[in-house]
Structure formats: C-alpha cells, structure tokens
Amino acid sequence: MNLFRYTICMIFLGLNLASLGFAPALRAGELAAAPEESFSIVVIPDTQRYQHPKSDPANGEPTAVTNPVFEAWTDWIVANIDQQKIA
C-alpha cells in the first residue's frame, strides 16, 4: 500500500511540476490611477542578492557591481510616482 501511495504522489507531483512549464509568462500590467484621496507606499525588499552574477568585487571581477532588479524597481517608481500618488 505504501508503494502505491508513493507512486500516486510522485505522479501527482510530476504532473504539477510539468504544468509549470506550460504556464504563460506573467507580465506586469498597467495599474489604474490611484483614487483621488489616497496615496501609495512602495516597499522594496532586501536587494543584496539581486546583483549581476559576474559583479563580485571580492573575487576581483572587473565588472562593476550592478543591481538590475533594484534599478527596474526604482525606474518604475519614478515613472509612476504621480499616477500612483507614491508618498
């Protein structure tokens, strides 16, 4: 009975993991403008690990330390500061 349950669980897990490959790519959508008497607060999580893999000054890499994820977030904030009423 345990082998049967294990096999069913593995098949179920495999099908679920395989279905992830068929999911359409998620893209950021346009947000509607913030309501008149409201404001938004932007929260940026810890970004220490969001750096380019080749930008490691500790290993003497010549590439400058970059953080494309942080840059994308801050670019979005600048572009949407008025429409989203970011405080």
ZAZA-215609 format. One record per residue (C-alpha): residue number from 1; residue in three letters; x, y, z. Coordinates in steps of 0.02 Angstrom, whole numbers, plus 50000, padded with zeros to 5 digits. Layout:
// residues N
{NUM, "ALA", {X, Y, Z}}
...
//
This chain:
// residues 87
{1, "MET", {50000, 50000, 50000}}
{2, "ASN", {50143, 50120, 50037}}
{3, "LEU", {50218, 50092, 49864}}
{4, "PHE", {50050, 50132, 49784}}
{5, "ARG", {50031, 50294, 49883}}
{6, "TYR", {50211, 50343, 49845}}
{7, "THR", {50184, 50311, 49659}}
{8, "ILE", {50023, 50412, 49655}}
{9, "CYS", {50106, 50555, 49750}}
{10, "MET", {50255, 50557, 49631}}
{11, "ILE", {50142, 50556, 49478}}
{12, "PHE", {50039, 50698, 49551}}
{13, "LEU", {50195, 50797, 49595}}
{14, "GLY", {50270, 50767, 49423}}
{15, "LEU", {50114, 50825, 49333}}
{16, "ASN", {50105, 50981, 49441}}
{17, "LEU", {50286, 51024, 49410}}
{18, "ALA", {50269, 50989, 49224}}
{19, "SER", {50119, 51105, 49214}}
{20, "LEU", {50227, 51250, 49274}}
{21, "GLY", {50319, 51245, 49108}}
{22, "PHE", {50157, 51273, 49013}}
{23, "ALA", {50102, 51425, 49112}}
{24, "PRO", {50101, 51584, 49009}}
{25, "ALA", {50234, 51711, 49051}}
{26, "LEU", {50174, 51834, 49180}}
{27, "ARG", {50197, 52016, 49138}}
{28, "ALA", {50169, 52171, 49239}}
{29, "GLY", {50006, 52251, 49193}}
{30, "GLU", {49959, 52433, 49192}}
{31, "LEU", {49886, 52493, 49355}}
{32, "ALA", {49738, 52608, 49358}}
{33, "ALA", {49772, 52778, 49432}}
{34, "ALA", {49759, 52788, 49621}}
{35, "PRO", {49595, 52860, 49687}}
{36, "GLU", {49591, 53047, 49723}}
{37, "GLU", {49606, 53049, 49912}}
{38, "SER", {49732, 52909, 49930}}
{39, "PHE", {49918, 52878, 49923}}
{40, "SER", {50032, 52729, 49893}}
{41, "ILE", {50181, 52665, 49988}}
{42, "VAL", {50313, 52567, 49894}}
{43, "VAL", {50404, 52429, 49987}}
{44, "ILE", {50567, 52364, 49915}}
{45, "PRO", {50630, 52204, 49996}}
{46, "ASP", {50812, 52171, 50038}}
{47, "THR", {50907, 52184, 49873}}
{48, "GLN", {51080, 52124, 49923}}
{49, "ARG", {51069, 51964, 49822}}
{50, "TYR", {50990, 52041, 49666}}
{51, "GLN", {51155, 52082, 49583}}
{52, "HIS", {51229, 52028, 49418}}
{53, "PRO", {51316, 51859, 49441}}
{54, "LYS", {51479, 51924, 49367}}
{55, "SER", {51487, 52077, 49479}}
{56, "ASP", {51583, 52011, 49628}}
{57, "PRO", {51718, 52133, 49681}}
{58, "ALA", {51779, 52011, 49814}}
{59, "ASN", {51839, 51894, 49675}}
{60, "GLY", {51924, 52034, 49580}}
{61, "GLU", {51794, 52038, 49442}}
{62, "PRO", {51815, 52191, 49331}}
{63, "THR", {51627, 52212, 49310}}
{64, "ALA", {51556, 52349, 49418}}
{65, "VAL", {51431, 52297, 49549}}
{66, "THR", {51260, 52314, 49470}}
{67, "ASN", {51085, 52278, 49529}}
{68, "PRO", {50965, 52270, 49380}}
{69, "VAL", {50816, 52218, 49486}}
{70, "PHE", {50837, 52368, 49601}}
{71, "GLU", {50859, 52481, 49450}}
{72, "ALA", {50699, 52414, 49371}}
{73, "TRP", {50602, 52442, 49532}}
{74, "THR", {50665, 52619, 49555}}
{75, "ASP", {50633, 52659, 49371}}
{76, "TRP", {50453, 52600, 49393}}
{77, "ILE", {50434, 52707, 49550}}
{78, "VAL", {50498, 52862, 49460}}
{79, "ALA", {50385, 52829, 49310}}
{80, "ASN", {50230, 52802, 49419}}
{81, "ILE", {50258, 52923, 49564}}
{82, "ASP", {50121, 53044, 49510}}
{83, "GLN", {49993, 52921, 49440}}
{84, "GLN", {50003, 52806, 49592}}
{85, "LYS", {50025, 52951, 49717}}
{86, "ILE", {50177, 52871, 49795}}
{87, "ALA", {50219, 52951, 49962}}
//
